[in-house]
Each structure stands twice: as structure tokens, then as C-alpha cells.
């Protein structure tokens, strides 16, 4: 499946206009208010575009009034959110670049123009280009409701459906045979997995058994954690990495995963109480969160792109280095994106993984990355100064 090579975002919250490369393991560290989480959110919006929920996701964030860049714009520049990603398939050598712009509902004299709700986000344009040779070819080009898509033989076709302003063509044109490039990009975006708000409170689904169904990849909410562990223990029959990661964090403790019947379960035996199994309902928030991260990073099958946002939240500082080692281990199997405010975690990942953490900061009110050139690549000097 294609890997992410570049991300671009403009007009979205604190992301005025930023474009940067993405590697096998990307680490972004910064303080509160720098906008590092907006980088993470932008990825989620690209996935939403592939699933047809982009405008709904923006509405859920407070609508266009909340998500639009609040700083100054050039005269005549429309108020738009622009998101773009470049994907590269190492097997075929093909590169795919998808871009989408979302803006405001047009109004004339205070009245809505067209069939729309006054404050809803609208898709203004979409474009997908594919580079399989010397020059890129546009296979999807949309401007408002009009546009074209190329079929499997390269011929331009109309969309063949009336797209609403809240719909993306990427999600709507589902014929995988006629539009194979759209299917490739849609599948790539859709397979991304995001881990951020994993609940560990008393009512968390992580604290309860789950249905015993073979589960190769942890859900974003972690609700199928027990099934992920059971899949490793009883389908693959190999928990060496999982056991090692747990022992790394909790010396002397042991993760217990019984063979499931209708429901999958797990428990923990601590060194101090060798004859008792502690159920998930008894575990601390930090222990449960670490286990959820282990499920995400060490699962039977990892997603092609795995994004973590502040995974250190509620973890004891002593778990920082074990977590870093899990992240680096996962990056050998898939592409990992880490956003953190913990300099200790960033340093530990850098030491174990040999990558350079990127400092996220504010420049003239906009989110920027230290060492990022205006051309969209990183400077190679150790000082990491910006290219002005």
C-alpha cells in the first residue's frame, strides 16, 4: 500500500501554509499552543475525505468559523481550508497526490446561494494526480459540482452523479474497476489508524471483555484490546514481543490472556501478588493506557500509517523509555507519526530509532516546524535554522 511522502495544509486553524516531507518514523515535539495537534488533525481530515465525512468532521469541530485560519489573508484570497497528501508506492514506483479545498457557502445579500445550509462547510475543489512516468497525469479534477475523472483506459468521463457540495468525489466514485487510482488512494487513506483519546475511566470499554473475534489491528478507541491480545496469543501463537514490552515496563509482571470462548479477556499478574490475576477493571489508568498502546503498536497486523497524539498522557515517567522502544519497533513494520509534548519521549525515540525529532513552534502566529525550508524540505545543518 502507498506510503505517505508529503503533507500540506493551509488555512486550517493555526496551519496558515505548511508543507513538509514525512518519513518512516516522524516525531514532532512542542509545547502547548504551538499547533502540533493541528498537524495530527489535518491527517484525520484527509482520511475523512476518503470516507465521505470531511465536511461533517469540520462541522463537528465547530464549523468553518472555528477551523479557518484566523490571521490575515492576501486581498481577494478566499477563505479556504486546503489539505493535500502525496503517497508513493515503492512496488510500482507510482506517486499519488490528492488535494481538497473546503470553503464557505456562497451568499448573496445575506441569502444562501444554492441548496445548502448557511454555515455548513462545502467542498470547493478536488484534484488527484498520478505520476507513473516523466509527467504527472490528472485523473480527478473537480471545481464545484463540475469536473472529470479518468477511467481505467485513461479517458475523461463525467462524474455520472450529482455531487452535493458536502460530498467528496474521492468517496463518491466507488467503482474500483473504472477508477482504480481513486480506489488505491481511498483505501490508503481509509487504512490509516489514529490513537489519541483512548478512554481509561471506570466506564472504558478497555476495562470490559469484548467479543471473541480474530482482530489483527486495534480499533482507534481501543475497545477490542482483549481480542487483539487473544489474536496474538491464540491465533498467531506468538506473544514474545508483547510479553517483552510488558516486562520492560513492569518488571516481574506478566500479562495473562486466556483462550476465549464467546468473549476475549486479559489480566495482569504482578510480582508482588503472584497468585492473583488483576482484571482490567482493577488496573490503574496508566497501566491500562500502556497496554492499549502495546496493542496498537504490536498487533498482529499494523495499519500502513499509524499516528499517535501525545501517547504519554497519564503514563508514569518511568514508562517513557519502554514506550519509545515500542514505537521504534513498530516503525520497522509500518509508518509511524508521533506528536508529543514530552521532550523525554522524543529524545528516547530519537536515541532508539536514530531519527531527529522536529520542534513544532509558532512563527508570526502560525504553526511551523524548526528547520523546515519554505521549499517544503528540511535543512540538513545541525542547527536546524529556518531557510528565510
N, C-alpha and C positions, 0 to 999 in steps of 0.2 A: 504494500500500500504506500502511496506517496508520502514523503516526509515533509515537514514544514521547513521552508528555507528562509522565508522573509515575512514579516508582518508590517502592515502600515495602518495607521489610524489617524484621522483628522476630524476636528470638530466635535469630538466626544469627550464630555466632561473636561478634565484637565489636559487631555491629549489634543493640543492645538494642531500639530502636524508632526508626526514622528514615524520614521521608517527604519527598521533595523533587521539584521540577519538573526536567524535562530539556528542553534547547533544541536547536537545530540543531547547535551546537558546544558541548560541555560539557567543561570542563577541571578536573580535580581534582588538586591537588598536596599532598604531605605527606611527612613523614619516615617512616622505618622504624617499624613498630609502631603506626601510627595507625589501621590497618584500611582503608586506601584500596583495597587489593586485594580486600577482602571485598565492597566495593561492586561491583567488577567480577565477582567470583564469583557474586554474587546474580543478576546478569543471566544468566549461564550456566545457573543452576539454573532460571530461568523458561523458557529455551529447552529445557532437558531435560524440563520438564513437558509441553511441547508434543510432544515426541518419545517420550514414554513411558519416559524413562530417569531421572526425577528421583530416585527412591529409590536406584537403582543409583549415581547420581552422588554422593549423600550418603554411601552406604556406602563408596565409593571414597575419600572424604575422611576416613575413619576412623570412620564411623558416627555415630549420634546423640550418643554420649558426647563426641565431638570437636567436632561442629558446633553444639551447643546453647550459647546464651548462658550463660556460667559465673557471672555475677553473681547478685545477689539477685532474687527474684521476689515479687510480692504473694502473700499467703497464699491457697492454693487455686488459684492460677494454674497451668494445665497447662504442662508443658514442651513448647513447640511452636516450630517454625520457620514463620514466615509470610512469604510473598512475594506481592507484588502489582505489577501494572503497568497503567497507563492508556494506551491507544492512541487516537489521533484521526485520522480520515480527513478531510482537508481537502476532498476532492472531494464526498463525500456529507454531510459535517457530522456523521457518526455518531461516537460515542465508545464505546470498549470497555474495561471494567475486569475484569481476571481476577485472582483471588486463590486461593491454595492454602495449606493448612496441613499440615505433616507432624509427626508425633509418635512416641511410643514404643509398642511393642507392649504391650497390657494384660496384666497378670499377676495371678493370684490365688494367694496363698500361695506365691509363687515359681514357680508353674507358668504356662506361656503359655496365655492365653485365646484360643481360636480357632486357625485354621490359619495359622501364621506361625512364623518363626524368632525366637528370643528377642531378638536385638539389631538386627534389621533396621528401617529407617525405614518408617513407614506413613502413607499419605495419610489425613488425618482429615476434611478438608473441601475443597470447591472451589466457587467461585461465579464466574459470568460475567454481568455486567450490560451492557446496551446502551442508550445514550441516543440516540434518534433524534428525540425531541421534548422536551416540557417535563419529563417524568419518566423516570427510568431503568427498564428492564424487565429482570427477572432471566430469563435464558434457560438458565442451567445452575445448579443448586443441589444440592450433594451433601453429605451428612452421613454419614460412614462408608460403608457399602455402599448406602445408600438415597439417593433423590433423584429429581429430574426434569430433563428437558430440553425446551425448546420446539421444535416442528418449524417448517417453513417457513411454516406458516399461523398460528403463534403458540399452538398448542395444547400443553398439557403432556403429555409422554409419559414413560413409564418408560425406563430406560436400555436395556432389551432385551438386556442381557448381564450376567453376573455379574462385577462388577469385583473383582479381588483388591485387598487393602489396599495393595499396592505399585504399583498402576496408577493413572494419572490418567484421568479421564473425558475430558479435553480431547484426549488422544491416542487413547483407545479408540473414541470415537464418530466414525467416519471418514466417515459418509455426508454428503458435501458438499451434496447436494440437499436432504435432510431437515433438516440442521442447518447452514445457511450461515454463521451467525455464528461457530460453532466453527471452521469451515474458515478463515474470514478471520483469526481470531486465531492459529490453529495455523500458518498459512502465514506470518503476520507474524513470529512468534517464530522459526520454523524458518529464515527467511531471514537472520536476524542472523548476523554473522560476527565472530569474536573472534581477535585476533592477540596472542600473548604468547610462548609457548615455541617460537619458530621456531629449529630447530637449525642451527648453523653449524659444528659439529665436522667432522672429516675424513670421517665416515660420513654426513653430512647428505644427504638426497635433493636439496637445492638444488644440490649440487655435481655432480650427475649429470644426463644428459639425461633427458627424460620423454617419454611418449607424445605424438605429434603429433595432438592433438585440440583443436578450437576451444574455448578456455577463457575465458569472459568475466570470471570472478571468481576471485581467488586463494583456494585452499584454506587453511584455518586453519593447517595445518602447512607451507604454502609449497611443497609437493612438486611442484606443477605450475607453478612460476615460469616456466620456459622456455616453456611453452605459452601462458602469459599474455602474455609478451613477443611471441611469434610471432603471436598473435591480433591484437595491436595493429599489428605491423609488416606482416603479410601478409593479414589479413582486413579490418581497418579501413583499413589502408594509411596510418596516421597515428601517428607517434611523436613529434610535436612536443613535447607536454607531458613525455613520458618523457625525451626527449633533453635538454630544458631542465633538468629536475630533476637529471639525472645530471651535466650540465655545471656546474650550480650547486654541486654537492657536490665534484666532481672536475674543476676547470678544465683544459681541454685534453684530457681523456679522452673516449672515445667508446664507447658500447655497440653491440656488433655482434650482430645477430640474423639468421642465415642462414635462407633459406626451408627449412622442414623437409621431410623425407621421412617415414620412419616415426617418427622421434624429433625433438623440438624441442631446440634448443641455443642458448646465447648465450655471448658472451665480451666482453672489455674490451680496448681499445687505450689505453694510457697515453701521454701526451705524450712521456715520456722514451724510450719504445720504440715508435715509430710503425709499425714493420714487423712487430710481433709481436702476436698475439692471445692474451691470457691467459684460460685456461679457468677455469670456476668453481672447480675443484679447487685452483687456484693463488691464488685471491683471499683476502685477509685476512677474518677473521670480521666485522669492522666493515663492510667494503665489501660483503660478501655480505648482511649484515643490512640495510644501507641499500637494496640492490637489492630485497630481499624487501618492505621497506616501500613502495618505489616501486611494486612490483607490486600490493600491497594497495590503495594509495591512488589509483593512476592507471589501474587496469584498465579494460577495455572497458566493463564494467557493474559498478557498485558495489552492494553489498548495501544494503538500505534502512536498516540500522543497523550501523555499523562501530565496534567497540570495540578500543582499543589499551591494553595494560597495560605501562607502562614501556618504550616503544619505544626509548628512548635507551640501553638496556643494550648494552654493548660498542661503542658508537659513539664515535668521536673527538669531543671537544667542538666542533671546527670544523664538524661536520655538524649541529649543533643547529639553527641558523637555516634551512639548507636543508630539514631535516625539518619544521620548523614551517611553512614555506611550502607544503610538500606537504600537510600536514594541513589547513591553511586552504583550499587549493584543493579538496581532497576534500569539505570541508564545504559547498561551494557546489553539490555534486551529490547529497549524501546527509547523513544524520545521523551525526555523529561524536562518540564518547565517548572521552576521553583521561584516563588515570590515569598520573601521573608523580611521581617524587621529585626531578626536576630543575627547580629554580626558573628556571634559564636557559631551558629549553624552554617552560615555562609562560608566562614573560614574552615569549618570541619569538612564541608563538601568540597571546597577547593583543595584541601590537603589530600583527601581520599580520592578525588576524581580528577585532579590535575586541571581544573578549569578556573577561569578568572571570574569571580563574582562581579557583576555590573552594578554600580551605585546609581540608584534612581534618585533624582533631585528635581528641584524646581528651578526653572530659568525663565525670568520675566513672567512668572505666574503659570507657566506651562510645564508639564512633566517632560523631563529629558533624562538621558542616560549618559553618565560620565564617559568620556572617550568616544562618544558617537559623533561621527562627522556629518555634516549637512548632506553629504552624498549618500548616506544611509549605511555606511560601514563603520567599523571600529578602528581607531588609530592603533598602531602597533607599539607605540612607545610606552614605556613602563609608567610614565607619569599620568597617562590616560587623559591628557588635556584635550579639550574640545577643539575641533578644527573650525576656526572662525572664518 
